[in-house]
């Protein structure tokens, strides 16, 4: 799959999903008047919107996975380069969680 030239934002996804919903509504309205020739056009528009939204969602998922993998690699390198700081940080987080749970 080609990597998008610009990052996919939540606004882009929301716009695409709104277009899908609008096209679906138009398709339902046209289905009531199935004798009209506009039904096929509405169905084609809905299919096009669904394909575009699916591609955008796939791109967003790929980008999120790439960022998560990159963050994991960075954390792995940091832990290997600074093991004692990582142990200290883990202990501090564990202590904080333990204190929060103990207060209940």
Order of alpha helices (4+ residues) and beta strands (2+ residues): alpha-alpha-alpha
